[in-house]
Amino acid sequence: MLWRMLPVDLRSDTVTRPSPGMREAMARAEVGDDWYGEDPTVNRLQEEAAALLGKEAGLFVPSGTMANQIALRVLCRHGDDVLVGQESHIQWYENGAAGALAGVQLSVIGRGGLFSAEEVALACKSDDQICPPTRLVCVENTHNRSGGRVWPREQLFAVCDAARRLGLALHLDGARLWNAAVACGASPAELAAPFDTVAVSLSKGLGAPVGSLLLGQRDLIRSARRYRQMYGGGMRQAGVLAAAGLYALHHNRARLVEDHDNAAFLASRLAAHPGVDLQPVQTNILMLDLRPPLPEAHVVVEALKGRGVLVSAFGARRIRVVTHLDVDRAACAYAAAAFDAVLGGA
Ligand SMILES: Cc1ncc(COP(=O)(O)O)c(C=O)c1O
């Protein structure tokens, strides 16, 4: 039955397709015009997500990028300085929107997506007529480009305490907060507690086709709604999509542990290859670096594609592999064997 599982698509956890149960929930969704606040399914999703994350209110938005960008608008003024970790999504993948739309400057601190309380204090600029005033600290948990890294809890809370002492606001890019919570045995609300705003995705590990949420205090979310409209993210009978989000929250959170186990399985198989350097695997993302004489990443990506396995080149010698609910252990075993054939024969 090999043909059934090909291709094994490990490029991202965004490639999942809605399951039959999710599609049924979408088809049955009660809807209304969300512009009037009258879509009952959207309202339910926003309320449930807010409760899950321990916040007063939530706003359903089309993408994680929009959730992050609205947070920057709500929490900052033009000309403000924002502290972000190295290679954060906000800095790397949002097409310069922080500068172009929110009008803020991003200052990159720390290493590998993490930073310390001391680094926050050192980078914090005062409002003294020449420096851009530092207004906000953004934390990405898990951190995508450093291989799904989870923020150690003590470090996370120390950074948030330091930011508060300095009078700074806090935003959490929690596109994969669900993975972080499962990996460190905390509730999503516990990890979200210190933050003014939290962005979470429904369309990554949770398997919904579309959607993210921005959560925070009621007044912040009221103003977020204005910016969602400004950015063209206002929706109408969005309950069809919110139903997928509710299904994802109810059915697909606890099972993320399977994705983490599959990533650990793949890591154990790949680590056996001389010339492969693996970053520690904590959740569902593996980053592997290929040392010469192994070929460059794009060559390996093409060779794997020829065997029905899709992964991403993340630099000349780096490959990213992501597990998710549409690849089971058998598919991962197939992918591991394909890597063996490609790397072993190199
Ligand atoms: C950490 C992180 N934040 C935000 C996003 C943006 O989400 P979207 O693709 O829905 O805009 C992503 C997408 O991969 C992400 O990895």
The ligand as an SDF file (V2000), in Angstrom:
LIG
                    3D

 16 16  0  0  0  0  0  0  0  0999 V2000
    6.4860   30.9500   14.2580 C   0  0  0  0  0  0  0  0  0  0  0  0
    5.5200   31.3750   13.1940 C   0  0  0  0  0  0  0  0  0  0  0  0
    4.8070   32.4880   13.3620 N   0  0  0  0  0  0  0  0  0  0  0  0
    3.9270   32.9210   12.4460 C   0  0  0  0  0  0  0  0  0  0  0  0
    3.7230   32.2140   11.2990 C   0  0  0  0  0  0  0  0  0  0  0  0
    2.7800   32.7650   10.2530 C   0  0  0  0  0  0  0  0  0  0  0  0
    1.6620   32.0060   10.0370 O   0  0  0  0  0  0  0  0  0  0  0  0
    0.8790   32.1080    8.6280 P   0  0  0  0  0  0  0  0  0  0  0  0
    1.6140   31.2450    7.6720 O   0  0  0  0  0  0  0  0  0  0  0  0
   -0.5010   31.6060    8.9880 O   0  0  0  0  0  0  0  0  0  0  0  0
    0.8720   33.5530    8.2460 O   0  0  0  0  0  0  0  0  0  0  0  0
    4.4530   31.0380   11.0620 C   0  0  0  0  0  0  0  0  0  0  0  0
    4.2510   30.2620    9.8060 C   0  0  0  0  0  0  0  0  0  0  0  0
    4.9100   29.3040    9.5270 O   0  0  0  0  0  0  0  0  0  0  0  0
    5.3810   30.6110   12.0380 C   0  0  0  0  0  0  0  0  0  0  0  0
    6.1420   29.5220   11.8550 O   0  0  0  0  0  0  0  0  0  0  0  0
  1  2  1  0
  2  3  1  0
  2 15  2  0
  3  4  2  0
  4  5  1  0
  5  6  1  0
  5 12  2  0
  6  7  1  0
  7  8  1  0
  8  9  2  0
  8 10  1  0
  8 11  1  0
 12 13  1  0
 12 15  1  0
 13 14  2  0
 15 16  1  0
M  END
$$$$
